[in-house]
């Protein structure tokens, strides 16, 4: 398996979204009659059910309480970063405005300085309670080192879901400088479901599932504002990562009878990318930059990675994505843009109908072909005029 890249060394060929296409089905289904719902298993009782298989990334330019309430009311789920601006500042408006207005030369230093403000634990409880008062599910996240303390506070405040997120997640993390999170004990100690990420390999995904998690985030470095692949050289293209991790999920389900969903996280800015992620085996997707363009997003058309504030090695950058419309428009249309960045749910239902998939599980069985010319074939005029699929 793989190709020789030199003497005694092979490398696997891997694929991203732009290199594949989905094959239409032998039958088609009315898009209005497909089921796009997504389940997150609870330890006890009924699973959490989302009407659409889309989560909004826990990034400060994307989610705050207002955004997450709107996202929840529209059938999805927004996640708030408990180590971000929302829990460092009682009024996050000023630091957010400063990041938005900063010049390119100063913005990384400014972000590092803004994130030096200590996290206020009382704001963790307050943000969760604000979400609950909004009548939606409360989902929050932190890095592994803070997870035990912050998860306990969030759960006590009424959180419905906790996400443990790092650049690369594994079951075994070795360190002599700090205590590593015992993931199995951590998931067992909480009443609420725990989603963990990020992973890109079969073995790691399987190991995470064996620890009792309720979901695994898939993707290292594909985000629009993430620079981990350039800074660290780490990553696996999202198509291959999703397929490999879906195989781990299916094996685990076959062995245990417990179905643990995988959520492809990052690298999707258009409806076609989301459709391909689901067809490759994802149960849902987590999206950042597409939602940073929403009128409700706290970044006002700007977006920066979660690792940008790192004191010594920033692995993200602030990008300007602009504002394209309301969150409802980005999710459900009507689309005023011709590049696939709006009406993401419409893209999913239409694609499901065209491949003959009535459910997401059936969608995961779609025939996939390697098609590096899929975005350029017959699209010369679009490319020359920078419209539609030729837009940059």
C-alpha positions in Angstrom: 0.0 0.0 0.0 1.4 3.4 -0.9 4.0 4.6 -3.4 7.8 4.8 -3.1 9.0 8.3 -2.3 12.7 7.2 -2.0 14.8 4.3 -1.0 13.1 2.1 1.6 10.3 4.6 2.2 6.7 4.5 1.1 3.9 7.1 1.4 0.2 6.6 1.1 -1.7 8.6 -1.6 -4.4 10.6 0.2 -7.3 12.8 -1.0 -9.0 16.0 -0.2 -12.4 17.4 -1.2 -11.3 18.9 -4.5 -10.0 15.6 -5.8 -13.2 13.5 -5.6 -16.8 13.6 -6.8 -20.0 11.8 -5.9 -21.8 9.6 -8.4 -25.5 10.1 -8.9 -27.7 7.2 -7.8 -29.8 4.7 -9.8 -32.8 6.2 -8.2 -33.5 9.7 -7.0 -35.6 11.0 -4.1 -37.5 14.2 -3.5 -35.1 16.4 -1.5 -38.0 17.5 0.7 -38.4 13.9 1.9 -34.9 13.0 3.0 -33.9 12.8 6.7 -30.9 14.9 7.7 -31.1 14.4 11.4 -28.0 13.6 13.5 -27.9 11.8 16.9 -25.4 12.3 19.7 -25.7 9.4 22.2 -26.4 10.1 25.8 -25.4 7.6 28.6 -29.0 7.4 29.7 -32.2 8.3 28.0 -32.8 9.4 24.4 -30.0 10.6 22.3 -29.6 14.3 21.5 -31.2 14.8 18.1 -30.3 17.7 15.8 -32.5 18.3 12.8 -29.5 19.2 10.6 -26.0 17.5 10.8 -24.1 20.7 11.3 -22.2 22.1 14.2 -20.6 25.6 14.5 -16.9 25.6 15.5 -16.0 26.8 19.0 -14.1 29.8 17.6 -14.3 33.3 19.0 -14.9 34.9 15.6 -17.8 32.4 15.0 -19.8 31.6 18.2 -21.1 33.5 21.1 -24.4 33.1 23.1 -26.4 35.1 20.5 -25.1 33.0 17.6 -25.5 29.7 19.4 -29.1 30.5 20.3 -29.9 31.3 16.7 -28.1 28.1 15.5 -30.0 26.0 18.0 -33.3 27.4 16.9 -32.5 26.6 13.3 -31.8 22.9 14.2 -28.0 22.8 14.5 -25.6 23.3 17.4 -23.1 26.0 18.2 -20.2 25.4 20.6 -18.7 28.1 22.8 -14.9 28.0 23.6 -14.5 28.2 27.4 -11.0 29.4 27.0 -11.8 32.2 24.6 -12.9 35.8 24.9 -16.4 34.9 26.1 -15.0 33.7 29.4 -12.1 36.1 29.8 -14.1 39.3 29.4 -17.5 40.1 31.0 -18.1 42.3 27.9 -16.4 40.8 24.9 -17.3 43.6 22.5 -14.2 45.7 22.9 -11.6 42.9 22.5 -13.5 41.6 19.5 -13.6 45.0 17.9 -9.9 45.5 18.5 -9.1 42.2 16.7 -11.3 43.0 13.8 -9.7 46.5 13.3 -6.1 45.5 13.8 -3.6 45.7 11.0 -2.0 42.5 9.5 1.4 43.3 11.1 0.1 43.6 14.6 -2.9 41.3 14.8 -1.1 38.1 16.0 0.6 40.0 18.8 -2.6 41.7 19.7 -4.5 38.4 19.9 -1.8 36.9 22.1 -2.1 39.9 24.5 -5.9 39.8 24.6 -5.9 36.1 25.4 -3.5 36.7 28.4 -6.5 38.0 30.4 -7.3 35.2 32.9 -10.3 33.0 32.5 -13.1 33.9 35.0 -14.8 30.8 36.2 -18.0 32.6 37.0 -18.3 33.5 33.3 -18.3 29.8 32.4 -21.5 29.2 34.4 -23.0 32.4 33.2 -22.5 31.6 29.5 -24.0 28.2 30.0 -27.0 29.6 31.8 -27.5 32.3 29.1 -27.6 29.5 26.5 -30.2 27.6 28.5 -32.3 30.7 28.9 -32.2 31.0 25.2 -34.0 27.7 25.0 -31.3 25.7 23.2 -28.7 23.0 23.9 -25.6 24.3 25.7 -22.4 22.9 24.2 -19.0 24.2 25.4 -15.4 23.2 24.9 -11.9 23.3 26.3 -8.4 21.8 25.9 -7.6 18.6 27.8 -5.6 20.3 30.5 -8.6 22.4 31.6 -11.3 19.8 30.9 -11.9 18.3 34.3 -12.4 21.6 36.1 -14.3 23.4 33.3 -16.5 20.4 32.6 -17.6 20.1 36.2 -18.5 23.8 36.2 -20.3 23.6 32.9 -22.3 20.5 33.9 -23.3 22.0 37.2 -24.6 25.1 35.3 -26.7 22.9 33.0 -24.5 22.2 30.0 -25.8 19.5 27.7 -22.6 18.6 25.9 -18.8 19.0 26.5 -16.2 19.0 23.8 -12.5 18.3 24.5 -10.5 19.7 21.7 -6.8 19.9 20.9 -4.7 20.0 17.7 -4.1 16.3 17.9 -6.0 14.0 20.3 -4.8 10.6 21.5 -5.8 8.3 24.4 -2.3 8.4 25.7 -0.6 11.7 26.1 2.8 11.7 27.8 4.1 14.6 29.8 6.3 15.2 32.9 5.3 18.9 33.2 1.6 18.5 33.8 -1.0 15.8 34.5 -2.5 14.3 31.4 -6.3 13.9 31.1 -7.5 10.3 31.8 -10.1 10.3 29.1 -11.8 7.1 30.2 -12.2 8.3 33.8 -13.2 11.7 32.6 -16.0 10.5 30.4 -17.2 8.1 33.1 -17.3 10.9 35.7 -19.7 13.1 33.7 -23.4 12.7 33.2 -23.3 14.6 29.9 -21.9 13.4 26.6 -18.3 14.1 25.7 -17.1 14.7 22.2 -13.3 14.5 21.6 -11.0 15.8 18.8 -9.2 16.1 16.7 -8.1 12.8 15.1 -7.3 11.6 11.6 -6.3 7.9 11.9 -8.2 4.6 12.3 -6.2 3.5 15.4 -6.6 6.7 17.3 -10.3 7.0 16.5 -10.9 3.4 17.7 -9.0 4.1 20.9 -11.0 7.2 21.7 -14.3 5.4 21.2 -13.1 2.7 23.6 -12.8 5.4 26.2 -16.6 6.0 26.1 -16.8 9.2 24.1 -20.0 10.2 22.4 -18.4 11.5 19.2 -15.0 12.1 17.6 -14.0 15.2 15.6 -12.0 14.5 12.5 -9.4 16.8 11.0 -5.9 18.2 11.7 -5.1 21.5 10.1 -7.7 21.9 7.3 -9.5 25.0 8.8 -9.5 28.2 6.8 -7.7 30.1 9.6 -5.5 27.2 10.7 -1.8 27.2 9.8 -0.8 23.9 11.6 0.0 22.2 8.4 2.4 25.0 7.4 3.9 25.5 10.9 4.1 21.8 12.0 3.8 19.9 8.7 0.9 17.8 10.3 -2.3 16.8 8.7 -4.2 14.3 6.5 -6.5 15.5 3.8 -10.1 15.4 4.9 -11.5 12.8 2.5 -8.9 10.2 3.5 -9.1 11.1 7.2 -12.9 10.8 7.2 -13.0 7.5 5.4 -10.3 6.0 7.7 -12.1 7.2 10.8 -15.5 6.0 9.6 -14.0 2.6 9.2 -13.0 2.6 12.8 -16.5 3.7 13.8 -18.0 0.9 11.8 -15.6 -1.7 13.3 -16.3 -0.4 16.8 -20.1 -0.6 16.2 -19.8 -4.1 14.9 -17.8 -5.3 17.9 -19.8 -3.5 20.6 -23.2 -2.6 19.2 -22.5 1.0 20.2 -22.6 3.6 17.4 -20.3 6.6 18.0 -20.7 9.3 15.4 -17.7 11.0 13.7 -17.8 14.7 12.9 -15.6 16.0 10.1 -14.2 19.3 11.3 -12.7 21.9 9.0 -11.9 22.4 5.4 -15.5 22.9 4.3 -16.6 26.3 3.0 -19.1 25.2 0.3 -22.1 23.0 0.2 -20.3 20.5 -2.0 -17.6 20.0 0.6 -20.1 19.3 3.2 -21.9 16.8 1.0 -18.6 15.0 0.2 -17.7 14.8 3.9 -21.0 13.1 4.7 -20.8 10.8 1.7 -17.3 9.8 2.9 -18.7 8.6 6.2 -19.1 11.5 8.5 -22.3 11.6 10.5 -22.1 15.4 10.8 -19.8 18.3 10.1 -18.3 21.1 12.1 -17.9 24.3 10.2 -16.1 27.6 11.1 -15.3 30.0 8.2 -18.7 29.6 6.5 -20.4 30.8 9.7 -17.9 33.5 10.3 -19.6 35.2 7.3 -23.0 35.3 9.1 -24.4 38.6 10.3 -24.8 37.1 13.8 -21.1 36.0 14.1 -19.2 37.9 16.8 -16.2 38.4 14.5 -18.1 40.6 12.1 -16.7 39.0 9.0 -13.3 38.0 10.5 -12.1 34.6 11.7 -9.1 33.3 13.6 -8.0 29.9 14.6 -8.2 28.5 18.2 -4.4 28.2 18.4 -3.6 31.7 17.2 -3.2 33.0 20.8 -0.4 30.4 21.5 2.3 32.3 23.4 5.3 30.9 21.5 4.0 29.1 18.4 0.8 30.5 16.9 -0.9 28.0 14.6 -3.6 30.1 13.1 -4.1 33.5 11.6 -6.9 36.1 11.3 -8.6 36.1 8.0 -11.2 38.4 6.6 -14.1 36.5 5.1 -16.7 39.3 4.9 -20.4 39.1 5.7 -22.5 37.3 3.2 -25.9 37.2 4.9 -27.8 35.9 7.9 -27.2 32.6 9.5 -30.6 31.4 8.3 -29.5 32.3 4.8 -26.2 30.5 5.0 -28.0 27.4 6.3 -31.3 27.4 4.4 -31.1 30.2 1.8 -32.4 31.8 -0.3 -28.9 32.0 -1.7 -27.7 35.3 -3.2 -24.2 34.0 -3.8 -23.4 31.7 -6.7 -20.4 29.9 -5.2 -22.1 27.3 -2.9 -21.4 29.2 0.3 -25.1 29.7 1.1 -28.0 27.2 1.7 -25.8 24.5 3.0 -28.7 22.4 4.1 -30.3 22.7 0.7 -27.1 21.4 -0.8 -27.2 18.4 1.5 -30.9 17.5 0.8 -30.5 18.0 -2.9 -27.4 15.9 -3.1 -29.0 13.2 -1.0 -31.9 13.1 -3.3 -29.7 12.9 -6.4 -27.7 9.9 -5.0 -30.9 8.2 -3.8 -30.1 8.4 -0.1 -33.1 8.8 2.3 -30.9 9.1 5.4 -27.4 10.2 6.3 -26.5 6.5 6.9 -27.5 5.7 3.3 -25.7 8.8 2.1 -22.5 7.3 3.5 -22.8 4.5 1.0 -22.6 6.8 -2.0 -20.3 5.8 -4.8 -17.2 8.0 -4.9 -14.7 8.6 -7.7 -11.3 10.2 -7.9 -12.0 13.3 -10.1 -9.2 16.0 -9.9 -10.8 17.8 -12.8 -14.3 18.0 -11.2 -14.0 21.7 -10.3 -12.4 22.8 -13.7 -14.0 20.7 -16.3 -16.1 22.9 -18.6 -15.7 25.9 -16.2 -13.3 28.1 -18.2 -15.7 31.1 -18.3 -16.4 30.8 -14.6 -12.7 30.7 -13.8 -11.8 33.6 -16.1 -14.6 35.8 -14.7 -14.1 34.6 -11.1 -17.8 33.7 -10.6 -19.5 30.5 -9.4 -17.0 27.6 -9.2 -14.2 29.9 -10.5 -14.6 32.4 -7.6 -11.6 32.6 -5.2 
